[in-house]
Amino acid sequence: MAMDVDTITKLIEAGLPDAKVVVRDMAGDGEHFGAEVISESFRGKNRVQQHQMVYDTLKGTLGGELHALALQTSVPK
């Protein structure tokens, strides 16, 4: 079963409570999503570490229920 924008958003927000999260269904197919995640907890971390932090919030759903997720991460300005 595919995931939806609300479920992905809630999982990320639960794992990174300070984050501003915007998730979009990129292809309109419920399988290919893009997410912009802005979090102070990313400060001092490289891009790979930031993405890993987001993937960790998804509790192993990437590649299963969640087919594809393009990530854009940053710290607040």
N, CA, C and O atoms as a Tripos MOL2 file, in Angstrom:
@<TRIPOS>MOLECULE
protein
  308   307    77     0     0
PROTEIN
NO_CHARGES

@<TRIPOS>ATOM
      1 N           0.8360   -1.1890    0.0000 N.3       1 MET1
      2 CA          0.0000    0.0000    0.0000 C.3       1 MET1
      3 C           0.8750    1.2440    0.0000 C.2       1 MET1
      4 O           1.8230    1.3450    0.7780 O.2       1 MET1
      5 N           0.5570    2.1770   -0.8630 N.am      2 ALA2
      6 CA          1.3230    3.4130   -0.9880 C.3       2 ALA2
      7 C           1.0420    4.3430    0.1940 C.2       2 ALA2
      8 O           0.0190    4.2310    0.8690 O.2       2 ALA2
      9 N           1.9770    5.2560    0.4200 N.am      3 MET3
     10 CA          1.8080    6.2600    1.4670 C.3       3 MET3
     11 C           1.2230    7.5140    0.8380 C.2       3 MET3
     12 O           1.1910    7.6520   -0.3850 O.2       3 MET3
     13 N           0.7550    8.4360    1.6930 N.am      4 ASP4
     14 CA          0.2510    9.7020    1.1830 C.3       4 ASP4
     15 C           1.0300   10.8560    1.8010 C.2       4 ASP4
     16 O           1.8080   10.6680    2.7360 O.2       4 ASP4
     17 N           0.8090   12.0480    1.2640 N.am      5 VAL5
     18 CA          1.5370   13.2400    1.6990 C.3       5 VAL5
     19 C           1.3890   13.4620    3.1980 C.2       5 VAL5
     20 O           2.3770   13.7480    3.8740 O.2       5 VAL5
     21 N           0.1760   13.3380    3.7330 N.am      6 ASP6
     22 CA         -0.0650   13.5880    5.1530 C.3       6 ASP6
     23 C           0.6950   12.6100    6.0470 C.2       6 ASP6
     24 O           1.2550   13.0080    7.0680 O.2       6 ASP6
     25 N           0.7160   11.3370    5.6680 N.am      7 THR7
     26 CA          1.4170   10.3360    6.4680 C.3       7 THR7
     27 C           2.9170   10.6030    6.4790 C.2       7 THR7
     28 O           3.5510   10.5330    7.5320 O.2       7 THR7
     29 N           3.4830   10.9060    5.3270 N.am      8 ILE8
     30 CA          4.9170   11.1980    5.2440 C.3       8 ILE8
     31 C           5.2420   12.4320    6.0770 C.2       8 ILE8
     32 O           6.2140   12.4400    6.8320 O.2       8 ILE8
     33 N           4.4300   13.4670    5.9370 N.am      9 THR9
     34 CA          4.6440   14.7030    6.7020 C.3       9 THR9
     35 C           4.6130   14.4290    8.1970 C.2       9 THR9
     36 O           5.4860   14.8900    8.9320 O.2       9 THR9
     37 N           3.6190   13.6870    8.6480 N.am     10 LYS10
     38 CA          3.4790   13.3980   10.0830 C.3      10 LYS10
     39 C           4.6480   12.5770   10.6180 C.2      10 LYS10
     40 O           5.1050   12.8210   11.7350 O.2      10 LYS10
     41 N           5.1400   11.6130    9.8490 N.am     11 LEU11
     42 CA          6.2830   10.8140   10.2890 C.3      11 LEU11
     43 C           7.5300   11.6790   10.4430 C.2      11 LEU11
     44 O           8.2610   11.5550   11.4260 O.2      11 LEU11
     45 N           7.7680   12.5520    9.4710 N.am     12 ILE12
     46 CA          8.9490   13.4200    9.5460 C.3      12 ILE12
     47 C           8.8170   14.3870   10.7150 C.2      12 ILE12
     48 O           9.7720   14.5770   11.4680 O.2      12 ILE12
     49 N           7.6470   15.0000   10.8770 N.am     13 GLU13
     50 CA          7.4390   15.9430   11.9760 C.3      13 GLU13
     51 C           7.5470   15.2600   13.3400 C.2      13 GLU13
     52 O           8.0230   15.8690   14.2980 O.2      13 GLU13
     53 N           7.1170   14.0210   13.4360 N.am     14 ALA14
     54 CA          7.2230   13.2890   14.7030 C.3      14 ALA14
     55 C           8.6870   13.0150   15.0440 C.2      14 ALA14
     56 O           9.0790   13.0890   16.2080 O.2      14 ALA14
     57 N           9.4890   12.7030   14.0360 N.am     15 GLY15
     58 CA         10.8960   12.3950   14.2710 C.3      15 GLY15
     59 C          11.7770   13.6200   14.4020 C.2      15 GLY15
     60 O          12.8250   13.5680   15.0460 O.2      15 GLY15
     61 N          11.3590   14.7240   13.7960 N.am     16 LEU16
     62 CA         12.0980   15.9890   13.8540 C.3      16 LEU16
     63 C          11.1010   17.0840   14.2440 C.2      16 LEU16
     64 O          10.6600   17.8550   13.3920 O.2      16 LEU16
     65 N          10.7450   17.1500   15.5370 N.am     17 PRO17
     66 CA          9.6550   18.0310   15.9830 C.3      17 PRO17
     67 C           9.8370   19.5130   15.6550 C.2      17 PRO17
     68 O           8.8500   20.2410   15.5480 O.2      17 PRO17
     69 N          11.0800   19.9700   15.4930 N.am     18 ASP18
     70 CA         11.3050   21.3870   15.2000 C.3      18 ASP18
     71 C          11.2560   21.6870   13.7040 C.2      18 ASP18
     72 O          11.4100   22.8410   13.3040 O.2      18 ASP18
     73 N          11.0460   20.6790   12.8830 N.am     19 ALA19
     74 CA         11.1680   20.8310   11.4310 C.3      19 ALA19
     75 C           9.9570   21.5010   10.7890 C.2      19 ALA19
     76 O           8.8140   21.3270   11.2130 O.2      19 ALA19
     77 N          10.2580   22.2710    9.7520 N.am     20 LYS20
     78 CA          9.2390   22.7690    8.8370 C.3      20 LYS20
     79 C           9.2820   21.8090    7.6590 C.2      20 LYS20
     80 O          10.3280   21.6500    7.0300 O.2      20 LYS20
     81 N           8.1680   21.1710    7.3560 N.am     21 VAL21
     82 CA          8.1300   20.0910    6.3660 C.3      21 VAL21
     83 C           7.0920   20.3940    5.2860 C.2      21 VAL21
     84 O           5.9400   20.7100    5.5830 O.2      21 VAL21
     85 N           7.5200   20.2920    4.0340 N.am     22 VAL22
     86 CA          6.6050   20.3990    2.9030 C.3      22 VAL22
     87 C           6.8350   19.1710    2.0280 C.2      22 VAL22
     88 O           7.9330   18.9630    1.5110 O.2      22 VAL22
     89 N           5.7890   18.3560    1.8650 N.am     23 VAL23
     90 CA          5.8770   17.1400    1.0550 C.3      23 VAL23
     91 C           4.9360   17.2950   -0.1360 C.2      23 VAL23
     92 O           3.8050   17.7600    0.0070 O.2      23 VAL23
     93 N           5.4190   16.9020   -1.3080 N.am     24 ARG24
     94 CA          4.6160   16.9710   -2.5290 C.3      24 ARG24
     95 C           4.6250   15.6240   -3.2440 C.2      24 ARG24
     96 O           5.6360   14.9210   -3.2580 O.2      24 ARG24
     97 N           3.5000   15.2810   -3.8280 N.am     25 ASP25
     98 CA          3.4080   14.1070   -4.6990 C.3      25 ASP25
     99 C           3.8850   14.5830   -6.0670 C.2      25 ASP25
    100 O           3.1440   15.2600   -6.7790 O.2      25 ASP25
    101 N           5.1090   14.2390   -6.4360 N.am     26 MET26
    102 CA          5.7670   14.8020   -7.6110 C.3      26 MET26
    103 C           5.1450   14.3650   -8.9390 C.2      26 MET26
    104 O           5.1160   15.1470   -9.8890 O.2      26 MET26
    105 N           4.6570   13.1490   -9.0170 N.am     27 ALA27
    106 CA          4.1290   12.6280  -10.2750 C.3      27 ALA27
    107 C           2.6090   12.4460  -10.2420 C.2      27 ALA27
    108 O           2.0000   12.0620  -11.2410 O.2      27 ALA27
    109 N           2.0080   12.7230   -9.0910 N.am     28 GLY28
    110 CA          0.5700   12.5320   -8.9620 C.3      28 GLY28
    111 C           0.1480   11.0700   -8.9310 C.2      28 GLY28
    112 O          -1.0170   10.7360   -9.1460 O.2      28 GLY28
    113 N           1.1230   10.2060   -8.6580 N.am     29 ASP29
    114 CA          0.8360    8.7680   -8.6790 C.3      29 ASP29
    115 C           0.8510    8.1160   -7.2990 C.2      29 ASP29
    116 O           0.6390    6.9090   -7.1800 O.2      29 ASP29
    117 N           1.1010    8.9110   -6.2530 N.am     30 GLY30
    118 CA          1.1470    8.3520   -4.9110 C.3      30 GLY30
    119 C           2.3650    7.4880   -4.6500 C.2      30 GLY30
    120 O           2.3950    6.7400   -3.6730 O.2      30 GLY30
    121 N           3.3760    7.5810   -5.5140 N.am     31 GLU31
    122 CA          4.5880    6.7770   -5.3410 C.3      31 GLU31
    123 C           5.8780    7.5920   -5.3620 C.2      31 GLU31
    124 O           6.8860    7.1610   -4.8030 O.2      31 GLU31
    125 N           5.8600    8.7520   -5.9920 N.am     32 HIS32
    126 CA          7.0740    9.5630   -6.1470 C.3      32 HIS32
    127 C           6.8670   10.9120   -5.4700 C.2      32 HIS32
    128 O           6.1080   11.7570   -5.9440 O.2      32 HIS32
    129 N           7.5600   11.0900   -4.3500 N.am     33 PHE33
    130 CA          7.3630   12.2800   -3.5360 C.3      33 PHE33
    131 C           8.6390   13.1100   -3.4670 C.2      33 PHE33
    132 O           9.7460   12.6110   -3.6700 O.2      33 PHE33
    133 N           8.4490   14.3790   -3.1750 N.am     34 GLY34
    134 CA          9.5560   15.2810   -2.8900 C.3      34 GLY34
    135 C           9.2780   15.9130   -1.5400 C.2      34 GLY34
    136 O           8.1250   16.1940   -1.2130 O.2      34 GLY34
    137 N          10.3150   16.1390   -0.7580 N.am     35 ALA35
    138 CA         10.1340   16.7550    0.5530 C.3      35 ALA35
    139 C          11.2000   17.8120    0.7770 C.2      35 ALA35
    140 O          12.3810   17.6040    0.4970 O.2      35 ALA35
    141 N          10.7540   18.9520    1.2910 N.am     36 GLU36
    142 CA         11.6670   19.9910    1.7400 C.3      36 GLU36
    143 C          11.5640   20.0050    3.2590 C.2      36 GLU36
    144 O          10.4820   20.1870    3.8160 O.2      36 GLU36
    145 N          12.6960   19.8130    3.9190 N.am     37 VAL37
    146 CA         12.7130   19.7340    5.3770 C.3      37 VAL37
    147 C          13.7350   20.7380    5.8950 C.2      37 VAL37
    148 O          14.9150   20.6690    5.5510 O.2      37 VAL37
    149 N          13.2730   21.6720    6.7240 N.am     38 ILE38
    150 CA         14.1380   22.6850    7.3240 C.3      38 ILE38
    151 C          14.1300   22.4430    8.8220 C.2      38 ILE38
    152 O          13.0740   22.4480    9.4550 O.2      38 ILE38
    153 N          15.3190   22.2300    9.3880 N.am     39 SER39
    154 CA         15.3920   21.9060   10.8130 C.3      39 SER39
    155 C          16.6900   22.4150   11.4220 C.2      39 SER39
    156 O          17.7610   22.2900   10.8290 O.2      39 SER39
    157 N          16.5790   22.9820   12.5950 N.am     40 GLU40
    158 CA         17.7650   23.4270   13.3350 C.3      40 GLU40
    159 C          18.6340   22.2230   13.6910 C.2      40 GLU40
    160 O          19.8490   22.3650   13.8330 O.2      40 GLU40
    161 N          18.0410   21.0570   13.8350 N.am     41 SER41
    162 CA         18.8210   19.8690   14.2060 C.3      41 SER41
    163 C          19.7870   19.4460   13.0960 C.2      41 SER41
    164 O          20.6550   18.6040   13.3280 O.2      41 SER41
    165 N          19.6510   20.0160   11.8950 N.am     42 PHE42
    166 CA         20.5900   19.7250   10.8100 C.3      42 PHE42
    167 C          21.8820   20.5440   10.9200 C.2      42 PHE42
    168 O          22.8740   20.2290   10.2610 O.2      42 PHE42
    169 N          21.8720   21.5860   11.7440 N.am     43 ARG43
    170 CA         23.0340   22.4740   11.8300 C.3      43 ARG43
    171 C          24.2840   21.6800   12.2020 C.2      43 ARG43
    172 O          24.2760   20.8900   13.1460 O.2      43 ARG43
    173 N          25.3640   21.9040   11.4380 N.am     44 GLY44
    174 CA         26.6310   21.2260   11.6880 C.3      44 GLY44
    175 C          26.7340   19.8440   11.0520 C.2      44 GLY44
    176 O          27.7760   19.1930   11.1340 O.2      44 GLY44
    177 N          25.6570   19.4020   10.4220 N.am     45 LYS45
    178 CA         25.6530   18.0830    9.7830 C.3      45 LYS45
    179 C          25.8090   18.2650    8.2700 C.2      45 LYS45
    180 O          25.3310   19.2480    7.7030 O.2      45 LYS45
    181 N          26.4750   17.3140    7.6310 N.am     46 ASN46
    182 CA         26.5780   17.3860    6.1710 C.3      46 ASN46
    183 C          25.2800   16.8910    5.5390 C.2      46 ASN46
    184 O          24.4010   16.3730    6.2270 O.2      46 ASN46
    185 N          25.1710   17.0550    4.2320 N.am     47 ARG47
    186 CA         23.9300   16.7220    3.5240 C.3      47 ARG47
    187 C          23.5480   15.2440    3.7050 C.2      47 ARG47
    188 O          22.3740   14.9280    3.8980 O.2      47 ARG47
    189 N          24.5240   14.3510    3.6440 N.am     48 VAL48
    190 CA         24.2360   12.9210    3.8160 C.3      48 VAL48
    191 C          23.6690   12.6560    5.2150 C.2      48 VAL48
    192 O          22.7030   11.9080    5.3600 O.2      48 VAL48
    193 N          24.2570   13.2560    6.2230 N.am     49 GLN49
    194 CA         23.7650   13.0830    7.5920 C.3      49 GLN49
    195 C          22.3530   13.6410    7.7480 C.2      49 GLN49
    196 O          21.5190   13.0430    8.4280 O.2      49 GLN49
    197 N          22.0830   14.7880    7.1190 N.am     50 GLN50
    198 CA         20.7500   15.3840    7.1810 C.3      50 GLN50
    199 C          19.7170   14.4540    6.5480 C.2      50 GLN50
    200 O          18.6430   14.2270    7.1060 O.2      50 GLN50
    201 N          20.0550   13.9250    5.3850 N.am     51 HIS51
    202 CA         19.1180   13.0220    4.7000 C.3      51 HIS51
    203 C          18.9010   11.7500    5.5140 C.2      51 HIS51
    204 O          17.7800   11.2460    5.5870 O.2      51 HIS51
    205 N          19.9520   11.2310    6.1190 N.am     52 GLN52
    206 CA         19.8120   10.0340    6.9470 C.3      52 GLN52
    207 C          18.8760   10.2860    8.1240 C.2      52 GLN52
    208 O          18.0970    9.4130    8.5080 O.2      52 GLN52
    209 N          18.9580   11.4860    8.6910 N.am     53 MET53
    210 CA         18.0620   11.8310    9.8000 C.3      53 MET53
    211 C          16.6010   11.7870    9.3490 C.2      53 MET53
    212 O          15.7340   11.3150   10.0830 O.2      53 MET53
    213 N          16.3370   12.2780    8.1410 N.am     54 VAL54
    214 CA         14.9690   12.2410    7.6140 C.3      54 VAL54
    215 C          14.5580   10.7980    7.3330 C.2      54 VAL54
    216 O          13.4630   10.3840    7.7120 O.2      54 VAL54
    217 N          15.4220   10.0300    6.6760 N.am     55 TYR55
    218 CA         15.0980    8.6260    6.3780 C.3      55 TYR55
    219 C          14.7900    7.8530    7.6530 C.2      55 TYR55
    220 O          13.8970    7.0060    7.6700 O.2      55 TYR55
    221 N          15.5330    8.1450    8.7240 N.am     56 ASP56
    222 CA         15.2910    7.4680   10.0040 C.3      56 ASP56
    223 C          13.8750    7.7250   10.5270 C.2      56 ASP56
    224 O          13.2950    6.8600   11.1830 O.2      56 ASP56
    225 N          13.3160    8.9000   10.2460 N.am     57 THR57
    226 CA         11.9670    9.2110   10.7220 C.3      57 THR57
    227 C          10.9100    8.3900    9.9890 C.2      57 THR57
    228 O           9.7940    8.2290   10.4820 O.2      57 THR57
    229 N          11.2610    7.8740    8.8150 N.am     58 LEU58
    230 CA         10.2950    7.1540    7.9880 C.3      58 LEU58
    231 C          10.1720    5.6820    8.3600 C.2      58 LEU58
    232 O           9.4110    4.9400    7.7380 O.2      58 LEU58
    233 N          10.9120    5.2660    9.3620 N.am     59 LYS59
    234 CA         10.7720    3.9410    9.9800 C.3      59 LYS59
    235 C          10.8230    2.7870    8.9830 C.2      59 LYS59
    236 O          10.0220    1.8550    9.0610 O.2      59 LYS59
    237 N          11.7700    2.8530    8.0450 N.am     60 GLY60
    238 CA         11.9780    1.7370    7.1270 C.3      60 GLY60
    239 C          10.9630    1.6040    6.0030 C.2      60 GLY60
    240 O          10.9120    0.5660    5.3440 O.2      60 GLY60
    241 N          10.1550    2.6320    5.7710 N.am     61 THR61
    242 CA          9.1460    2.5400    4.7160 C.3      61 THR61
    243 C           9.7020    2.8570    3.3340 C.2      61 THR61
    244 O           9.0830    2.5030    2.3310 O.2      61 THR61
    245 N          10.8640    3.5210    3.2570 N.am     62 LEU62
    246 CA         11.4450    3.8840    1.9630 C.3      62 LEU62
    247 C          11.8400    2.6200    1.2100 C.2      62 LEU62
    248 O          12.5550    1.7670    1.7350 O.2      62 LEU62
    249 N          11.3670    2.5150   -0.0170 N.am     63 GLY63
    250 CA         11.6160    1.3280   -0.8250 C.3      63 GLY63
    251 C          10.5180    0.2890   -0.6950 C.2      63 GLY63
    252 O          10.4650   -0.6660   -1.4710 O.2      63 GLY63
    253 N           9.6520    0.4700    0.2720 N.am     64 GLY64
    254 CA          8.5050   -0.4270    0.4550 C.3      64 GLY64
    255 C           7.2310    0.3550    0.1910 C.2      64 GLY64
    256 O           6.8580    0.5920   -0.9580 O.2      64 GLY64
    257 N           6.5640    0.7550    1.2810 N.am     65 GLU65
    258 CA          5.3540    1.5690    1.1500 C.3      65 GLU65
    259 C           5.6450    2.8950    0.4460 C.2      65 GLU65
    260 O           4.8300    3.3990   -0.3260 O.2      65 GLU65
    261 N           6.8180    3.4430    0.7290 N.am     66 LEU66
    262 CA          7.2400    4.7080    0.1300 C.3      66 LEU66
    263 C           8.2500    4.3900   -0.9610 C.2      66 LEU66
    264 O           9.4000    4.0510   -0.6800 O.2      66 LEU66
    265 N           7.8100    4.5010   -2.2020 N.am     67 HIS67
    266 CA          8.6360    4.0830   -3.3350 C.3      67 HIS67
    267 C           9.8390    5.0020   -3.5650 C.2      67 HIS67
    268 O          10.9640    4.5180   -3.6890 O.2      67 HIS67
    269 N           9.6180    6.3240   -3.6240 N.am     68 ALA68
    270 CA         10.7100    7.2510   -3.9260 C.3      68 ALA68
    271 C          10.4810    8.5770   -3.2270 C.2      68 ALA68
    272 O           9.3640    9.0930   -3.1930 O.2      68 ALA68
    273 N          11.5630    9.1290   -2.6660 N.am     69 LEU69
    274 CA         11.4900   10.4160   -1.9810 C.3      69 LEU69
    275 C          12.7200   11.2430   -2.3190 C.2      69 LEU69
    276 O          13.8410   10.8880   -1.9520 O.2      69 LEU69
    277 N          12.5020   12.3410   -3.0150 N.am     70 ALA70
    278 CA         13.5880   13.2890   -3.3170 C.3      70 ALA70
    279 C          13.6250   14.2860   -2.1700 C.2      70 ALA70
    280 O          12.6170   14.9190   -1.8560 O.2      70 ALA70
    281 N          14.7920   14.4240   -1.5440 N.am     71 LEU71
    282 CA         14.9120   15.2770   -0.3690 C.3      71 LEU71
    283 C          15.6890   16.5510   -0.6550 C.2      71 LEU71
    284 O          16.6600   16.5640   -1.4120 O.2      71 LEU71
    285 N          15.2290   17.6150   -0.0240 N.am     72 GLN72
    286 CA         15.9380   18.8780    0.0060 C.3      72 GLN72
    287 C          15.9440   19.2770    1.4710 C.2      72 GLN72
    288 O          14.8830   19.5170    2.0470 O.2      72 GLN72
    289 N          17.1190   19.3530    2.0850 N.am     73 THR73
    290 CA         17.2120   19.6640    3.5020 C.3      73 THR73
    291 C          18.0500   20.9240    3.7060 C.2      73 THR73
    292 O          18.9390   21.2320    2.9120 O.2      73 THR73
    293 N          17.7460   21.6530    4.7960 N.am     74 SER74
    294 CA         18.5220   22.8330    5.1270 C.3      74 SER74
    295 C          18.2560   23.2290    6.5790 C.2      74 SER74
    296 O          17.3460   22.7160    7.2300 O.2      74 SER74
    297 N          19.0830   24.1600    7.0640 N.am     75 VAL75
    298 CA         18.8810   24.7280    8.3900 C.3      75 VAL75
    299 C          18.1210   26.0480    8.2200 C.2      75 VAL75
    300 O          18.1720   26.6500    7.1470 O.2      75 VAL75
    301 N          17.4160   26.5060    9.2630 N.am     76 PRO76
    302 CA         16.7030   27.7790    9.1520 C.3      76 PRO76
    303 C          17.6850   28.9350    8.9550 C.2      76 PRO76
    304 O          18.8190   28.8910    9.4320 O.2      76 PRO76
    305 N          17.2340   29.9530    8.2530 N.am     77 LYS77
    306 CA         18.0710   31.1390    8.0130 C.3      77 LYS77
    307 C          17.9540   32.1050    9.1500 C.2      77 LYS77
    308 O          18.5840   33.1620    9.1290 O.2      77 LYS77
@<TRIPOS>BOND
     1     1     2 1
     2     2     3 1
     3     3     4 2
     4     3     5 am
     5     5     6 1
     6     6     7 1
     7     7     8 2
     8     7     9 am
     9     9    10 1
    10    10    11 1
    11    11    12 2
    12    11    13 am
    13    13    14 1
    14    14    15 1
    15    15    16 2
    16    15    17 am
    17    17    18 1
    18    18    19 1
    19    19    20 2
    20    19    21 am
    21    21    22 1
    22    22    23 1
    23    23    24 2
    24    23    25 am
    25    25    26 1
    26    26    27 1
    27    27    28 2
    28    27    29 am
    29    29    30 1
    30    30    31 1
    31    31    32 2
    32    31    33 am
    33    33    34 1
    34    34    35 1
    35    35    36 2
    36    35    37 am
    37    37    38 1
    38    38    39 1
    39    39    40 2
    40    39    41 am
    41    41    42 1
    42    42    43 1
    43    43    44 2
    44    43    45 am
    45    45    46 1
    46    46    47 1
    47    47    48 2
    48    47    49 am
    49    49    50 1
    50    50    51 1
    51    51    52 2
    52    51    53 am
    53    53    54 1
    54    54    55 1
    55    55    56 2
    56    55    57 am
    57    57    58 1
    58    58    59 1
    59    59    60 2
    60    59    61 am
    61    61    62 1
    62    62    63 1
    63    63    64 2
    64    63    65 am
    65    65    66 1
    66    66    67 1
    67    67    68 2
    68    67    69 am
    69    69    70 1
    70    70    71 1
    71    71    72 2
    72    71    73 am
    73    73    74 1
    74    74    75 1
    75    75    76 2
    76    75    77 am
    77    77    78 1
    78    78    79 1
    79    79    80 2
    80    79    81 am
    81    81    82 1
    82    82    83 1
    83    83    84 2
    84    83    85 am
    85    85    86 1
    86    86    87 1
    87    87    88 2
    88    87    89 am
    89    89    90 1
    90    90    91 1
    91    91    92 2
    92    91    93 am
    93    93    94 1
    94    94    95 1
    95    95    96 2
    96    95    97 am
    97    97    98 1
    98    98    99 1
    99    99   100 2
   100    99   101 am
   101   101   102 1
   102   102   103 1
   103   103   104 2
   104   103   105 am
   105   105   106 1
   106   106   107 1
   107   107   108 2
   108   107   109 am
   109   109   110 1
   110   110   111 1
   111   111   112 2
   112   111   113 am
   113   113   114 1
   114   114   115 1
   115   115   116 2
   116   115   117 am
   117   117   118 1
   118   118   119 1
   119   119   120 2
   120   119   121 am
   121   121   122 1
   122   122   123 1
   123   123   124 2
   124   123   125 am
   125   125   126 1
   126   126   127 1
   127   127   128 2
   128   127   129 am
   129   129   130 1
   130   130   131 1
   131   131   132 2
   132   131   133 am
   133   133   134 1
   134   134   135 1
   135   135   136 2
   136   135   137 am
   137   137   138 1
   138   138   139 1
   139   139   140 2
   140   139   141 am
   141   141   142 1
   142   142   143 1
   143   143   144 2
   144   143   145 am
   145   145   146 1
   146   146   147 1
   147   147   148 2
   148   147   149 am
   149   149   150 1
   150   150   151 1
   151   151   152 2
   152   151   153 am
   153   153   154 1
   154   154   155 1
   155   155   156 2
   156   155   157 am
   157   157   158 1
   158   158   159 1
   159   159   160 2
   160   159   161 am
   161   161   162 1
   162   162   163 1
   163   163   164 2
   164   163   165 am
   165   165   166 1
   166   166   167 1
   167   167   168 2
   168   167   169 am
   169   169   170 1
   170   170   171 1
   171   171   172 2
   172   171   173 am
   173   173   174 1
   174   174   175 1
   175   175   176 2
   176   175   177 am
   177   177   178 1
   178   178   179 1
   179   179   180 2
   180   179   181 am
   181   181   182 1
   182   182   183 1
   183   183   184 2
   184   183   185 am
   185   185   186 1
   186   186   187 1
   187   187   188 2
   188   187   189 am
   189   189   190 1
   190   190   191 1
   191   191   192 2
   192   191   193 am
   193   193   194 1
   194   194   195 1
   195   195   196 2
   196   195   197 am
   197   197   198 1
   198   198   199 1
   199   199   200 2
   200   199   201 am
   201   201   202 1
   202   202   203 1
   203   203   204 2
   204   203   205 am
   205   205   206 1
   206   206   207 1
   207   207   208 2
   208   207   209 am
   209   209   210 1
   210   210   211 1
   211   211   212 2
   212   211   213 am
   213   213   214 1
   214   214   215 1
   215   215   216 2
   216   215   217 am
   217   217   218 1
   218   218   219 1
   219   219   220 2
   220   219   221 am
   221   221   222 1
   222   222   223 1
   223   223   224 2
   224   223   225 am
   225   225   226 1
   226   226   227 1
   227   227   228 2
   228   227   229 am
   229   229   230 1
   230   230   231 1
   231   231   232 2
   232   231   233 am
   233   233   234 1
   234   234   235 1
   235   235   236 2
   236   235   237 am
   237   237   238 1
   238   238   239 1
   239   239   240 2
   240   239   241 am
   241   241   242 1
   242   242   243 1
   243   243   244 2
   244   243   245 am
   245   245   246 1
   246   246   247 1
   247   247   248 2
   248   247   249 am
   249   249   250 1
   250   250   251 1
   251   251   252 2
   252   251   253 am
   253   253   254 1
   254   254   255 1
   255   255   256 2
   256   255   257 am
   257   257   258 1
   258   258   259 1
   259   259   260 2
   260   259   261 am
   261   261   262 1
   262   262   263 1
   263   263   264 2
   264   263   265 am
   265   265   266 1
   266   266   267 1
   267   267   268 2
   268   267   269 am
   269   269   270 1
   270   270   271 1
   271   271   272 2
   272   271   273 am
   273   273   274 1
   274   274   275 1
   275   275   276 2
   276   275   277 am
   277   277   278 1
   278   278   279 1
   279   279   280 2
   280   279   281 am
   281   281   282 1
   282   282   283 1
   283   283   284 2
   284   283   285 am
   285   285   286 1
   286   286   287 1
   287   287   288 2
   288   287   289 am
   289   289   290 1
   290   290   291 1
   291   291   292 2
   292   291   293 am
   293   293   294 1
   294   294   295 1
   295   295   296 2
   296   295   297 am
   297   297   298 1
   298   298   299 1
   299   299   300 2
   300   299   301 am
   301   301   302 1
   302   302   303 1
   303   303   304 2
   304   303   305 am
   305   305   306 1
   306   306   307 1
   307   307   308 2
@<TRIPOS>SUBSTRUCTURE
     1 MET1         2 RESIDUE 1 A MET
     2 ALA2         6 RESIDUE 1 A ALA
     3 MET3        10 RESIDUE 1 A MET
     4 ASP4        14 RESIDUE 1 A ASP
     5 VAL5        18 RESIDUE 1 A VAL
     6 ASP6        22 RESIDUE 1 A ASP
     7 THR7        26 RESIDUE 1 A THR
     8 ILE8        30 RESIDUE 1 A ILE
     9 THR9        34 RESIDUE 1 A THR
    10 LYS10       38 RESIDUE 1 A LYS
    11 LEU11       42 RESIDUE 1 A LEU
    12 ILE12       46 RESIDUE 1 A ILE
    13 GLU13       50 RESIDUE 1 A GLU
    14 ALA14       54 RESIDUE 1 A ALA
    15 GLY15       58 RESIDUE 1 A GLY
    16 LEU16       62 RESIDUE 1 A LEU
    17 PRO17       66 RESIDUE 1 A PRO
    18 ASP18       70 RESIDUE 1 A ASP
    19 ALA19       74 RESIDUE 1 A ALA
    20 LYS20       78 RESIDUE 1 A LYS
    21 VAL21       82 RESIDUE 1 A VAL
    22 VAL22       86 RESIDUE 1 A VAL
    23 VAL23       90 RESIDUE 1 A VAL
    24 ARG24       94 RESIDUE 1 A ARG
    25 ASP25       98 RESIDUE 1 A ASP
    26 MET26      102 RESIDUE 1 A MET
    27 ALA27      106 RESIDUE 1 A ALA
    28 GLY28      110 RESIDUE 1 A GLY
    29 ASP29      114 RESIDUE 1 A ASP
    30 GLY30      118 RESIDUE 1 A GLY
    31 GLU31      122 RESIDUE 1 A GLU
    32 HIS32      126 RESIDUE 1 A HIS
    33 PHE33      130 RESIDUE 1 A PHE
    34 GLY34      134 RESIDUE 1 A GLY
    35 ALA35      138 RESIDUE 1 A ALA
    36 GLU36      142 RESIDUE 1 A GLU
    37 VAL37      146 RESIDUE 1 A VAL
    38 ILE38      150 RESIDUE 1 A ILE
    39 SER39      154 RESIDUE 1 A SER
    40 GLU40      158 RESIDUE 1 A GLU
    41 SER41      162 RESIDUE 1 A SER
    42 PHE42      166 RESIDUE 1 A PHE
    43 ARG43      170 RESIDUE 1 A ARG
    44 GLY44      174 RESIDUE 1 A GLY
    45 LYS45      178 RESIDUE 1 A LYS
    46 ASN46      182 RESIDUE 1 A ASN
    47 ARG47      186 RESIDUE 1 A ARG
    48 VAL48      190 RESIDUE 1 A VAL
    49 GLN49      194 RESIDUE 1 A GLN
    50 GLN50      198 RESIDUE 1 A GLN
    51 HIS51      202 RESIDUE 1 A HIS
    52 GLN52      206 RESIDUE 1 A GLN
    53 MET53      210 RESIDUE 1 A MET
    54 VAL54      214 RESIDUE 1 A VAL
    55 TYR55      218 RESIDUE 1 A TYR
    56 ASP56      222 RESIDUE 1 A ASP
    57 THR57      226 RESIDUE 1 A THR
    58 LEU58      230 RESIDUE 1 A LEU
    59 LYS59      234 RESIDUE 1 A LYS
    60 GLY60      238 RESIDUE 1 A GLY
    61 THR61      242 RESIDUE 1 A THR
    62 LEU62      246 RESIDUE 1 A LEU
    63 GLY63      250 RESIDUE 1 A GLY
    64 GLY64      254 RESIDUE 1 A GLY
    65 GLU65      258 RESIDUE 1 A GLU
    66 LEU66      262 RESIDUE 1 A LEU
    67 HIS67      266 RESIDUE 1 A HIS
    68 ALA68      270 RESIDUE 1 A ALA
    69 LEU69      274 RESIDUE 1 A LEU
    70 ALA70      278 RESIDUE 1 A ALA
    71 LEU71      282 RESIDUE 1 A LEU
    72 GLN72      286 RESIDUE 1 A GLN
    73 THR73      290 RESIDUE 1 A THR
    74 SER74      294 RESIDUE 1 A SER
    75 VAL75      298 RESIDUE 1 A VAL
    76 PRO76      302 RESIDUE 1 A PRO
    77 LYS77      306 RESIDUE 1 A LYS
